[in-house]
Amino acid sequence: YLNPFALPDRPSAGEDDLWRQEVLSGRKAAFMSLAEALREDGGPFPLDRDMQVVVDRVAVSFGTGPMTLEAAVDRLADRSWVDGESPSMTGFEHEPALARAAAAAAARVYAPMVRGGTLSGMFDRESTIRLDPSSPMIVFDTSSPALNNEQLKRVFTAAVSSWIDRLLQGRDGRRRIVVDEEAWDLLSNARLVDSLQTRQRSAGHWGCATWLIVHGVNDMTHVFGEGSELRGRVEEILNQMQTKIIFRQGGSNIDMLSRLVPDLSEDERAKLHHSAELVREHCEGLL
């Protein structure tokens, strides 16, 4: 098991309030990214506004104590817990029956990941894997045949990304580079894009840099709909990365590169057709 809701190490004295805020926001983000991973192909985001209110309350209820997905789903399914909390939930102050219905619906969303569900047995309990944060390299291998299932791969990506953010929030003084070798898998989850933007804004504070590795940049057209909000956000992220290492590209990839790298010169465009590698270095990320 690897628990995406595990507590980050408590940082040095004087940062307790910030740490508590990061624990809460990180756990809420993990809930959202897992729900996005569970979305049915072509379907809407599985948590409506009411369900999100209840899920947020569950995250708050654990405070900075231990928390697992299994325990969280148990609370969602516990009518007495929901009745006790509903007076302090926005929109449910006088509607306990509606709160119970929203909580039950949210529990059903996460049910495949707990207690014998088709996606259970990996991320629903306390971590049994002990990873050494001082190790010079930590690798999560997505090449396993078990991850040929696309939904399982999406859940794996969401859970591992959430765990990585918890590690970074510990602010243990180490400097880390987070490398996403199949970045389209990460960027196709809108809630993980939210988390990635938070990580980029907190890069100096958390002591990290994120490298995103993609193949032909025009693959974006197969992952994101033309003109979609998510595609616009992804293009913005890739455009803002200040170090871009661009290997040989051709065909329609060149046109897409011109959108992601607006200052790409004509000489550089020509070199991309003929040379194996072009490095455009500023200071921060990797494409």
Disulfide bonds with the S-S distance in Angstrom:
none
